[in-house]
């Protein structure tokens, strides 16, 4: 078992016919969606924390 497969074991599901572990497309899609939302939230947070400088005309 490789290290990547050990770390991301929650992405695998047992095949009904062969008994082998294989990647679940729905779990991978949910995981990628969660990573995307996390990165989007961190980007929005970092943009909103930039100080606003106002110069009177």
PDB file of N, H, CA, C and O in Angstrom:
ATOM      1  N   UNK A   1       0.841  -1.173   0.000  1.00  0.00           N
ATOM      2  CA  UNK A   1       0.000   0.000   0.000  1.00  0.00           C
ATOM      3  C   UNK A   1       0.888   1.239   0.000  1.00  0.00           C
ATOM      4  O   UNK A   1       1.784   1.362   0.835  1.00  0.00           O
ATOM      5  N   UNK A   2       0.650   2.131  -0.909  1.00  0.00           N
ATOM      6  H   UNK A   2      -0.078   2.031  -1.587  1.00  0.00           H
ATOM      7  CA  UNK A   2       1.451   3.338  -0.998  1.00  0.00           C
ATOM      8  C   UNK A   2       1.018   4.332   0.067  1.00  0.00           C
ATOM      9  O   UNK A   2      -0.054   4.210   0.661  1.00  0.00           O
ATOM     10  N   UNK A   3       1.877   5.315   0.294  1.00  0.00           N
ATOM     11  H   UNK A   3       2.747   5.414  -0.188  1.00  0.00           H
ATOM     12  CA  UNK A   3       1.589   6.326   1.312  1.00  0.00           C
ATOM     13  C   UNK A   3       0.364   7.152   0.937  1.00  0.00           C
ATOM     14  O   UNK A   3      -0.469   7.458   1.790  1.00  0.00           O
ATOM     15  N   UNK A   4       0.255   7.514  -0.347  1.00  0.00           N
ATOM     16  H   UNK A   4       0.931   7.266  -1.040  1.00  0.00           H
ATOM     17  CA  UNK A   4      -0.891   8.315  -0.802  1.00  0.00           C
ATOM     18  C   UNK A   4      -2.191   7.536  -0.599  1.00  0.00           C
ATOM     19  O   UNK A   4      -3.195   8.098  -0.161  1.00  0.00           O
ATOM     20  N   UNK A   5      -2.169   6.272  -0.911  1.00  0.00           N
ATOM     21  H   UNK A   5      -1.353   5.815  -1.266  1.00  0.00           H
ATOM     22  CA  UNK A   5      -3.376   5.452  -0.749  1.00  0.00           C
ATOM     23  C   UNK A   5      -3.728   5.288   0.726  1.00  0.00           C
ATOM     24  O   UNK A   5      -4.903   5.202   1.081  1.00  0.00           O
ATOM     25  N   UNK A   6      -2.705   5.243   1.590  1.00  0.00           N
ATOM     26  H   UNK A   6      -1.750   5.312   1.302  1.00  0.00           H
ATOM     27  CA  UNK A   6      -2.946   5.140   3.019  1.00  0.00           C
ATOM     28  C   UNK A   6      -3.556   6.429   3.572  1.00  0.00           C
ATOM     29  O   UNK A   6      -4.491   6.391   4.372  1.00  0.00           O
ATOM     30  N   UNK A   7      -3.014   7.573   3.135  1.00  0.00           N
ATOM     31  H   UNK A   7      -2.254   7.604   2.485  1.00  0.00           H
ATOM     32  CA  UNK A   7      -3.491   8.860   3.643  1.00  0.00           C
ATOM     33  C   UNK A   7      -4.911   9.147   3.163  1.00  0.00           C
ATOM     34  O   UNK A   7      -5.745   9.621   3.935  1.00  0.00           O
ATOM     35  N   UNK A   8      -5.184   8.864   1.903  1.00  0.00           N
ATOM     36  H   UNK A   8      -4.507   8.479   1.277  1.00  0.00           H
ATOM     37  CA  UNK A   8      -6.501   9.150   1.328  1.00  0.00           C
ATOM     38  C   UNK A   8      -7.348   7.885   1.225  1.00  0.00           C
ATOM     39  O   UNK A   8      -8.025   7.664   0.221  1.00  0.00           O
ATOM     40  N   UNK A   9      -7.308   7.064   2.255  1.00  0.00           N
ATOM     41  H   UNK A   9      -6.758   7.243   3.071  1.00  0.00           H
ATOM     42  CA  UNK A   9      -8.060   5.805   2.220  1.00  0.00           C
ATOM     43  C   UNK A   9      -9.570   6.030   2.224  1.00  0.00           C
ATOM     44  O   UNK A   9     -10.323   5.149   1.809  1.00  0.00           O
ATOM     45  N   UNK A  10     -10.026   7.206   2.688  1.00  0.00           N
ATOM     46  H   UNK A  10      -9.414   7.922   3.025  1.00  0.00           H
ATOM     47  CA  UNK A  10     -11.460   7.491   2.702  1.00  0.00           C
ATOM     48  C   UNK A  10     -12.016   7.717   1.296  1.00  0.00           C
ATOM     49  O   UNK A  10     -13.233   7.756   1.121  1.00  0.00           O
ATOM     50  N   UNK A  11     -11.148   7.866   0.290  1.00  0.00           N
ATOM     51  H   UNK A  11     -10.158   7.834   0.432  1.00  0.00           H
ATOM     52  CA  UNK A  11     -11.610   8.042  -1.084  1.00  0.00           C
ATOM     53  C   UNK A  11     -11.860   6.712  -1.793  1.00  0.00           C
ATOM     54  O   UNK A  11     -12.419   6.692  -2.890  1.00  0.00           O
ATOM     55  N   UNK A  12     -11.455   5.610  -1.180  1.00  0.00           N
ATOM     56  H   UNK A  12     -11.001   5.626  -0.290  1.00  0.00           H
ATOM     57  CA  UNK A  12     -11.575   4.299  -1.803  1.00  0.00           C
ATOM     58  C   UNK A  12     -12.798   3.554  -1.284  1.00  0.00           C
ATOM     59  O   UNK A  12     -13.215   3.727  -0.139  1.00  0.00           O
ATOM     60  N   UNK A  13     -13.357   2.729  -2.148  1.00  0.00           N
ATOM     61  H   UNK A  13     -13.018   2.588  -3.078  1.00  0.00           H
ATOM     62  CA  UNK A  13     -14.495   1.897  -1.791  1.00  0.00           C
ATOM     63  C   UNK A  13     -14.236   0.504  -2.367  1.00  0.00           C
ATOM     64  O   UNK A  13     -13.592   0.370  -3.407  1.00  0.00           O
ATOM     65  N   UNK A  14     -14.733  -0.520  -1.695  1.00  0.00           N
ATOM     66  H   UNK A  14     -15.256  -0.411  -0.849  1.00  0.00           H
ATOM     67  CA  UNK A  14     -14.504  -1.899  -2.143  1.00  0.00           C
ATOM     68  C   UNK A  14     -15.433  -2.238  -3.305  1.00  0.00           C
ATOM     69  O   UNK A  14     -16.640  -2.001  -3.243  1.00  0.00           O
ATOM     70  N   UNK A  15     -14.853  -2.792  -4.361  1.00  0.00           N
ATOM     71  H   UNK A  15     -13.873  -2.984  -4.412  1.00  0.00           H
ATOM     72  CA  UNK A  15     -15.632  -3.228  -5.518  1.00  0.00           C
ATOM     73  C   UNK A  15     -16.459  -4.446  -5.127  1.00  0.00           C
ATOM     74  O   UNK A  15     -15.945  -5.385  -4.519  1.00  0.00           O
ATOM     75  N   UNK A  16     -17.733  -4.426  -5.475  1.00  0.00           N
ATOM     76  H   UNK A  16     -18.151  -3.663  -5.969  1.00  0.00           H
ATOM     77  CA  UNK A  16     -18.648  -5.494  -5.096  1.00  0.00           C
ATOM     78  C   UNK A  16     -18.273  -6.833  -5.722  1.00  0.00           C
ATOM     79  O   UNK A  16     -18.415  -7.876  -5.084  1.00  0.00           O
ATOM     80  N   UNK A  17     -17.795  -6.814  -6.966  1.00  0.00           N
ATOM     81  H   UNK A  17     -17.679  -5.967  -7.484  1.00  0.00           H
ATOM     82  CA  UNK A  17     -17.553  -8.060  -7.696  1.00  0.00           C
ATOM     83  C   UNK A  17     -16.173  -8.639  -7.434  1.00  0.00           C
ATOM     84  O   UNK A  17     -16.036  -9.845  -7.229  1.00  0.00           O
ATOM     85  N   UNK A  18     -15.147  -7.790  -7.437  1.00  0.00           N
ATOM     86  H   UNK A  18     -15.259  -6.811  -7.603  1.00  0.00           H
ATOM     87  CA  UNK A  18     -13.785  -8.315  -7.315  1.00  0.00           C
ATOM     88  C   UNK A  18     -13.235  -8.253  -5.888  1.00  0.00           C
ATOM     89  O   UNK A  18     -12.287  -8.970  -5.568  1.00  0.00           O
ATOM     90  N   UNK A  19     -13.799  -7.431  -5.047  1.00  0.00           N
ATOM     91  H   UNK A  19     -14.570  -6.849  -5.307  1.00  0.00           H
ATOM     92  CA  UNK A  19     -13.303  -7.302  -3.687  1.00  0.00           C
ATOM     93  C   UNK A  19     -12.102  -6.375  -3.568  1.00  0.00           C
ATOM     94  O   UNK A  19     -11.555  -6.209  -2.477  1.00  0.00           O
ATOM     95  N   UNK A  20     -11.689  -5.775  -4.668  1.00  0.00           N
ATOM     96  H   UNK A  20     -12.133  -5.910  -5.553  1.00  0.00           H
ATOM     97  CA  UNK A  20     -10.542  -4.866  -4.666  1.00  0.00           C
ATOM     98  C   UNK A  20     -10.992  -3.453  -4.299  1.00  0.00           C
ATOM     99  O   UNK A  20     -12.134  -3.065  -4.545  1.00  0.00           O
ATOM    100  N   UNK A  21     -10.076  -2.699  -3.709  1.00  0.00           N
ATOM    101  H   UNK A  21      -9.148  -3.014  -3.509  1.00  0.00           H
ATOM    102  CA  UNK A  21     -10.366  -1.306  -3.382  1.00  0.00           C
ATOM    103  C   UNK A  21     -10.120  -0.453  -4.618  1.00  0.00           C
ATOM    104  O   UNK A  21      -9.091  -0.597  -5.279  1.00  0.00           O
ATOM    105  N   UNK A  22     -11.060   0.438  -4.936  1.00  0.00           N
ATOM    106  H   UNK A  22     -11.896   0.555  -4.399  1.00  0.00           H
ATOM    107  CA  UNK A  22     -10.916   1.328  -6.084  1.00  0.00           C
ATOM    108  C   UNK A  22     -11.443   2.704  -5.713  1.00  0.00           C
ATOM    109  O   UNK A  22     -12.224   2.859  -4.774  1.00  0.00           O
ATOM    110  N   UNK A  23     -10.998   3.698  -6.469  1.00  0.00           N
ATOM    111  H   UNK A  23     -10.363   3.572  -7.231  1.00  0.00           H
ATOM    112  CA  UNK A  23     -11.417   5.063  -6.199  1.00  0.00           C
ATOM    113  C   UNK A  23     -12.911   5.232  -6.458  1.00  0.00           C
ATOM    114  O   UNK A  23     -13.444   4.731  -7.448  1.00  0.00           O
ATOM    115  N   UNK A  24     -13.570   5.938  -5.561  1.00  0.00           N
ATOM    116  H   UNK A  24     -13.138   6.345  -4.756  1.00  0.00           H
ATOM    117  CA  UNK A  24     -14.979   6.269  -5.736  1.00  0.00           C
ATOM    118  C   UNK A  24     -15.055   7.650  -6.374  1.00  0.00           C
ATOM    119  O   UNK A  24     -14.559   8.627  -5.812  1.00  0.00           O
ATOM    120  N   UNK A  25     -15.677   7.731  -7.550  1.00  0.00           N
ATOM    121  H   UNK A  25     -16.080   6.938  -8.007  1.00  0.00           H
ATOM    122  CA  UNK A  25     -15.753   9.007  -8.265  1.00  0.00           C
ATOM    123  C   UNK A  25     -16.539  10.042  -7.483  1.00  0.00           C
ATOM    124  O   UNK A  25     -16.183  11.221  -7.490  1.00  0.00           O
ATOM    125  N   UNK A  26     -17.593   9.628  -6.814  1.00  0.00           N
ATOM    126  H   UNK A  26     -17.883   8.671  -6.808  1.00  0.00           H
ATOM    127  CA  UNK A  26     -18.388  10.594  -6.054  1.00  0.00           C
ATOM    128  C   UNK A  26     -17.608  11.138  -4.862  1.00  0.00           C
ATOM    129  O   UNK A  26     -17.706  12.326  -4.554  1.00  0.00           O
ATOM    130  N   UNK A  27     -16.834  10.287  -4.187  1.00  0.00           N
ATOM    131  H   UNK A  27     -16.754   9.322  -4.437  1.00  0.00           H
ATOM    132  CA  UNK A  27     -16.026  10.753  -3.059  1.00  0.00           C
ATOM    133  C   UNK A  27     -14.904  11.678  -3.519  1.00  0.00           C
ATOM    134  O   UNK A  27     -14.593  12.665  -2.853  1.00  0.00           O
ATOM    135  N   UNK A  28     -14.304  11.357  -4.650  1.00  0.00           N
ATOM    136  H   UNK A  28     -14.556  10.555  -5.191  1.00  0.00           H
ATOM    137  CA  UNK A  28     -13.247  12.221  -5.184  1.00  0.00           C
ATOM    138  C   UNK A  28     -13.824  13.565  -5.592  1.00  0.00           C
ATOM    139  O   UNK A  28     -13.200  14.601  -5.362  1.00  0.00           O
ATOM    140  N   UNK A  29     -15.013  13.563  -6.197  1.00  0.00           N
ATOM    141  H   UNK A  29     -15.520  12.721  -6.384  1.00  0.00           H
ATOM    142  CA  UNK A  29     -15.651  14.816  -6.609  1.00  0.00           C
ATOM    143  C   UNK A  29     -15.997  15.669  -5.395  1.00  0.00           C
ATOM    144  O   UNK A  29     -15.776  16.879  -5.414  1.00  0.00           O
ATOM    145  N   UNK A  30     -16.533  15.065  -4.348  1.00  0.00           N
ATOM    146  H   UNK A  30     -16.713  14.082  -4.333  1.00  0.00           H
ATOM    147  CA  UNK A  30     -16.845  15.813  -3.131  1.00  0.00           C
ATOM    148  C   UNK A  30     -15.592  16.352  -2.461  1.00  0.00           C
ATOM    149  O   UNK A  30     -15.591  17.470  -1.946  1.00  0.00           O
ATOM    150  N   UNK A  31     -14.528  15.564  -2.467  1.00  0.00           N
ATOM    151  H   UNK A  31     -14.528  14.656  -2.886  1.00  0.00           H
ATOM    152  CA  UNK A  31     -13.265  15.991  -1.871  1.00  0.00           C
ATOM    153  C   UNK A  31     -12.677  17.171  -2.644  1.00  0.00           C
ATOM    154  O   UNK A  31     -12.218  18.141  -2.041  1.00  0.00           O
ATOM    155  N   UNK A  32     -12.690  17.091  -3.967  1.00  0.00           N
ATOM    156  H   UNK A  32     -13.063  16.303  -4.457  1.00  0.00           H
ATOM    157  CA  UNK A  32     -12.173  18.192  -4.791  1.00  0.00           C
ATOM    158  C   UNK A  32     -13.039  19.434  -4.636  1.00  0.00           C
ATOM    159  O   UNK A  32     -12.516  20.548  -4.601  1.00  0.00           O
ATOM    160  N   UNK A  33     -14.353  19.262  -4.543  1.00  0.00           N
ATOM    161  H   UNK A  33     -14.778  18.357  -4.571  1.00  0.00           H
ATOM    162  CA  UNK A  33     -15.238  20.394  -4.310  1.00  0.00           C
ATOM    163  C   UNK A  33     -14.970  21.051  -2.964  1.00  0.00           C
ATOM    164  O   UNK A  33     -14.997  22.277  -2.857  1.00  0.00           O
ATOM    165  N   UNK A  34     -14.715  20.259  -1.946  1.00  0.00           N
ATOM    166  H   UNK A  34     -14.693  19.263  -2.033  1.00  0.00           H
ATOM    167  CA  UNK A  34     -14.393  20.808  -0.635  1.00  0.00           C
ATOM    168  C   UNK A  34     -13.083  21.563  -0.633  1.00  0.00           C
ATOM    169  O   UNK A  34     -12.975  22.620  -0.010  1.00  0.00           O
ATOM    170  N   UNK A  35     -12.078  21.029  -1.328  1.00  0.00           N
ATOM    171  H   UNK A  35     -12.166  20.170  -1.833  1.00  0.00           H
ATOM    172  CA  UNK A  35     -10.789  21.715  -1.434  1.00  0.00           C
ATOM    173  C   UNK A  35     -10.964  23.039  -2.183  1.00  0.00           C
ATOM    174  O   UNK A  35     -10.386  24.054  -1.795  1.00  0.00           O
ATOM    175  N   UNK A  36     -11.759  23.027  -3.255  1.00  0.00           N
ATOM    176  H   UNK A  36     -12.229  22.202  -3.570  1.00  0.00           H
ATOM    177  CA  UNK A  36     -12.006  24.246  -4.011  1.00  0.00           C
ATOM    178  C   UNK A  36     -12.694  25.305  -3.150  1.00  0.00           C
ATOM    179  O   UNK A  36     -12.305  26.473  -3.177  1.00  0.00           O
ATOM    180  N   UNK A  37     -13.712  24.905  -2.388  1.00  0.00           N
ATOM    181  H   UNK A  37     -14.028  23.957  -2.367  1.00  0.00           H
ATOM    182  CA  UNK A  37     -14.417  25.859  -1.533  1.00  0.00           C
ATOM    183  C   UNK A  37     -13.511  26.398  -0.434  1.00  0.00           C
ATOM    184  O   UNK A  37     -13.608  27.571  -0.074  1.00  0.00           O
ATOM    185  N   UNK A  38     -12.641  25.567   0.098  1.00  0.00           N
ATOM    186  H   UNK A  38     -12.562  24.613  -0.194  1.00  0.00           H
ATOM    187  CA  UNK A  38     -11.689  26.014   1.115  1.00  0.00           C
ATOM    188  C   UNK A  38     -10.722  27.041   0.536  1.00  0.00           C
ATOM    189  O   UNK A  38     -10.465  28.071   1.160  1.00  0.00           O
ATOM    190  N   UNK A  39     -10.189  26.771  -0.647  1.00  0.00           N
ATOM    191  H   UNK A  39     -10.398  25.935  -1.154  1.00  0.00           H
ATOM    192  CA  UNK A  39      -9.273  27.722  -1.284  1.00  0.00           C
ATOM    193  C   UNK A  39      -9.992  29.023  -1.655  1.00  0.00           C
ATOM    194  O   UNK A  39      -9.426  30.108  -1.526  1.00  0.00           O
ATOM    195  N   UNK A  40     -11.230  28.908  -2.110  1.00  0.00           N
ATOM    196  H   UNK A  40     -11.690  28.027  -2.215  1.00  0.00           H
ATOM    197  CA  UNK A  40     -12.009  30.102  -2.428  1.00  0.00           C
ATOM    198  C   UNK A  40     -12.252  30.944  -1.176  1.00  0.00           C
ATOM    199  O   UNK A  40     -12.127  32.168  -1.216  1.00  0.00           O
ATOM    200  N   UNK A  41     -12.597  30.297  -0.074  1.00  0.00           N
ATOM    201  H   UNK A  41     -12.699  29.303  -0.041  1.00  0.00           H
ATOM    202  CA  UNK A  41     -12.832  31.019   1.175  1.00  0.00           C
ATOM    203  C   UNK A  41     -11.553  31.696   1.664  1.00  0.00           C
ATOM    204  O   UNK A  41     -11.596  32.843   2.108  1.00  0.00           O
ATOM    205  N   UNK A  42     -10.423  31.007   1.588  1.00  0.00           N
ATOM    206  H   UNK A  42     -10.388  30.075   1.227  1.00  0.00           H
ATOM    207  CA  UNK A  42      -9.160  31.609   2.019  1.00  0.00           C
ATOM    208  C   UNK A  42      -8.773  32.788   1.135  1.00  0.00           C
ATOM    209  O   UNK A  42      -8.232  33.780   1.625  1.00  0.00           O
ATOM    210  N   UNK A  43      -9.046  32.687  -0.162  1.00  0.00           N
ATOM    211  H   UNK A  43      -9.486  31.881  -0.559  1.00  0.00           H
ATOM    212  CA  UNK A  43      -8.753  33.792  -1.075  1.00  0.00           C
ATOM    213  C   UNK A  43      -9.631  35.001  -0.756  1.00  0.00           C
ATOM    214  O   UNK A  43      -9.142  36.130  -0.712  1.00  0.00           O
ATOM    215  N   UNK A  44     -10.913  34.770  -0.535  1.00  0.00           N
ATOM    216  H   UNK A  44     -11.310  33.853  -0.571  1.00  0.00           H
ATOM    217  CA  UNK A  44     -11.819  35.867  -0.207  1.00  0.00           C
ATOM    218  C   UNK A  44     -11.423  36.512   1.123  1.00  0.00           C
ATOM    219  O   UNK A  44     -11.451  37.736   1.249  1.00  0.00           O
ATOM    220  N   UNK A  45     -11.060  35.705   2.104  1.00  0.00           N
ATOM    221  H   UNK A  45     -11.037  34.711   2.001  1.00  0.00           H
ATOM    222  CA  UNK A  45     -10.636  36.239   3.402  1.00  0.00           C
ATOM    223  C   UNK A  45      -9.388  37.084   3.256  1.00  0.00           C
ATOM    224  O   UNK A  45      -9.293  38.159   3.849  1.00  0.00           O
ATOM    225  N   UNK A  46      -8.426  36.611   2.472  1.00  0.00           N
ATOM    226  H   UNK A  46      -8.503  35.738   1.990  1.00  0.00           H
ATOM    227  CA  UNK A  46      -7.189  37.380   2.315  1.00  0.00           C
ATOM    228  C   UNK A  46      -7.437  38.690   1.557  1.00  0.00           C
ATOM    229  O   UNK A  46      -6.786  39.695   1.843  1.00  0.00           O
ATOM    230  N   UNK A  47      -8.361  38.693   0.603  1.00  0.00           N
ATOM    231  H   UNK A  47      -8.889  37.876   0.371  1.00  0.00           H
ATOM    232  CA  UNK A  47      -8.682  39.926  -0.128  1.00  0.00           C
ATOM    233  C   UNK A  47      -9.405  40.908   0.779  1.00  0.00           C
ATOM    234  O   UNK A  47      -9.132  42.108   0.735  1.00  0.00           O
ATOM    235  N   UNK A  48     -10.328  40.413   1.604  1.00  0.00           N
ATOM    236  H   UNK A  48     -10.550  39.438   1.640  1.00  0.00           H
ATOM    237  CA  UNK A  48     -11.107  41.306   2.459  1.00  0.00           C
ATOM    238  C   UNK A  48     -10.297  41.881   3.619  1.00  0.00           C
ATOM    239  O   UNK A  48     -10.712  42.871   4.220  1.00  0.00           O
ATOM    240  N   UNK A  49      -9.151  41.282   3.945  1.00  0.00           N
ATOM    241  H   UNK A  49      -8.814  40.477   3.456  1.00  0.00           H
ATOM    242  CA  UNK A  49      -8.351  41.788   5.045  1.00  0.00           C
ATOM    243  C   UNK A  49      -7.308  42.806   4.618  1.00  0.00           C
ATOM    244  O   UNK A  49      -6.561  43.302   5.462  1.00  0.00           O
ATOM    245  N   UNK A  50      -7.236  43.129   3.343  1.00  0.00           N
ATOM    246  H   UNK A  50      -7.843  42.726   2.658  1.00  0.00           H
ATOM    247  CA  UNK A  50      -6.314  44.140   2.866  1.00  0.00           C
ATOM    248  C   UNK A  50      -6.825  45.504   3.320  1.00  0.00           C
ATOM    249  O   UNK A  50      -7.996  45.818   3.107  1.00  0.00           O
ATOM    250  N   UNK A  51      -5.974  46.319   3.939  1.00  0.00           N
ATOM    251  H   UNK A  51      -5.023  46.063   4.111  1.00  0.00           H
ATOM    252  CA  UNK A  51      -6.456  47.615   4.410  1.00  0.00           C
ATOM    253  C   UNK A  51      -6.808  48.531   3.240  1.00  0.00           C
ATOM    254  O   UNK A  51      -6.147  48.518   2.201  1.00  0.00           O
ATOM    255  N   UNK A  52      -7.848  49.315   3.426  1.00  0.00           N
ATOM    256  H   UNK A  52      -8.385  49.325   4.270  1.00  0.00           H
ATOM    257  CA  UNK A  52      -8.300  50.252   2.417  1.00  0.00           C
ATOM    258  C   UNK A  52      -7.704  51.622   2.734  1.00  0.00           C
ATOM    259  O   UNK A  52      -7.880  52.145   3.835  1.00  0.00           O
ATOM    260  N   UNK A  53      -7.013  52.182   1.782  1.00  0.00           N
ATOM    261  H   UNK A  53      -6.870  51.757   0.889  1.00  0.00           H
ATOM    262  CA  UNK A  53      -6.465  53.533   1.977  1.00  0.00           C
ATOM    263  C   UNK A  53      -7.329  54.516   1.215  1.00  0.00           C
ATOM    264  O   UNK A  53      -7.609  54.331   0.031  1.00  0.00           O
ATOM    265  N   UNK A  54      -7.736  55.535   1.889  1.00  0.00           N
ATOM    266  H   UNK A  54      -7.508  55.686   2.851  1.00  0.00           H
ATOM    267  CA  UNK A  54      -8.592  56.557   1.288  1.00  0.00           C
ATOM    268  C   UNK A  54      -7.836  57.871   1.276  1.00  0.00           C
ATOM    269  O   UNK A  54      -7.347  58.331   2.308  1.00  0.00           O
ATOM    270  N   UNK A  55      -7.744  58.470   0.100  1.00  0.00           N
ATOM    271  H   UNK A  55      -8.140  58.096  -0.739  1.00  0.00           H
ATOM    272  CA  UNK A  55      -7.073  59.759  -0.052  1.00  0.00           C
ATOM    273  C   UNK A  55      -8.122  60.766  -0.482  1.00  0.00           C
ATOM    274  O   UNK A  55      -8.783  60.604  -1.508  1.00  0.00           O
ATOM    275  N   UNK A  56      -8.262  61.803   0.320  1.00  0.00           N
ATOM    276  H   UNK A  56      -7.725  61.935   1.154  1.00  0.00           H
ATOM    277  CA  UNK A  56      -9.244  62.829  -0.001  1.00  0.00           C
ATOM    278  C   UNK A  56      -8.758  63.637  -1.218  1.00  0.00           C
ATOM    279  O   UNK A  56      -7.582  63.991  -1.303  1.00  0.00           O
ATOM    280  N   UNK A  57      -9.664  63.922  -2.145  1.00  0.00           N
ATOM    281  H   UNK A  57     -10.619  63.635  -2.076  1.00  0.00           H
ATOM    282  CA  UNK A  57      -9.235  64.674  -3.351  1.00  0.00           C
ATOM    283  C   UNK A  57      -9.013  66.152  -3.063  1.00  0.00           C
ATOM    284  O   UNK A  57      -8.654  66.909  -3.965  1.00  0.00           O
TER     285      UNK A  57
END
